[in-house]
């Protein structure tokens, strides 16, 4: 079984502790050996200057493939354009990483997409389900989703 993890937070070049709980979760799944093959696809805004619009850190040598993509925080320098452009860059990075993982897996699709934190990552997983029929599950790490706080959720988050 191939499981693709799409975390909102994951250790990266700017913060080795960001999302370390997700990394431990992935390690626990990967520890099952041959029964489950897992990979992580992560995209985030760069916290420093990048020579190009997007930079990739694709690691296939570790215990599981980990693809990290960084994109510029201010691609144009105009806030009104940068916000939607960053969203497009985020999804472009995930699409690029997904294609790269498929090549690594010999064109095989993941059997399951595991989303860690909703919205952006969840929308990508939802698109994979809609277009490719790949099921997904969500592990939400935010206490807003607890039953006693559910009244504060917006319609989109529901």
Secondary structure as the mmCIF struct_conf table of DSSP 4:
data_model
#
loop_
_struct_conf.conf_type_id
_struct_conf.id
_struct_conf.beg_label_comp_id
_struct_conf.beg_label_asym_id
_struct_conf.beg_label_seq_id
_struct_conf.end_label_comp_id
_struct_conf.end_label_asym_id
_struct_conf.end_label_seq_id
STRN STRN1 UNK A 2 UNK A 7
BEND BEND1 UNK A 8 UNK A 9
STRN STRN2 UNK A 12 UNK A 12
TURN_TY1_P TURN_TY1_P1 UNK A 13 UNK A 14
STRN STRN3 UNK A 15 UNK A 15
TURN_TY1_P TURN_TY1_P2 UNK A 16 UNK A 19
HELX_RH_AL_P HELX_RH_AL_P1 UNK A 20 UNK A 30
TURN_TY1_P TURN_TY1_P3 UNK A 31 UNK A 32
HELX_RH_3T_P HELX_RH_3T_P1 UNK A 33 UNK A 35
STRN STRN4 UNK A 37 UNK A 45
BEND BEND2 UNK A 47 UNK A 48
BEND BEND3 UNK A 51 UNK A 53
STRN STRN5 UNK A 54 UNK A 59
BEND BEND4 UNK A 61 UNK A 64
STRN STRN6 UNK A 65 UNK A 71
BEND BEND5 UNK A 73 UNK A 73
BEND BEND6 UNK A 75 UNK A 77
HELX_RH_AL_P HELX_RH_AL_P2 UNK A 79 UNK A 104
TURN_TY1_P TURN_TY1_P4 UNK A 105 UNK A 107
HELX_LH_PP_P HELX_LH_PP_P1 UNK A 108 UNK A 110
BEND BEND7 UNK A 111 UNK A 111
STRN STRN7 UNK A 112 UNK A 116
BEND BEND8 UNK A 117 UNK A 118
TURN_TY1_P TURN_TY1_P5 UNK A 119 UNK A 119
HELX_RH_AL_P HELX_RH_AL_P3 UNK A 120 UNK A 132
STRN STRN8 UNK A 135 UNK A 139
HELX_RH_3T_P HELX_RH_3T_P2 UNK A 143 UNK A 145
BEND BEND9 UNK A 146 UNK A 146
HELX_RH_3T_P HELX_RH_3T_P3 UNK A 147 UNK A 152
TURN_TY1_P TURN_TY1_P6 UNK A 155 UNK A 157
#
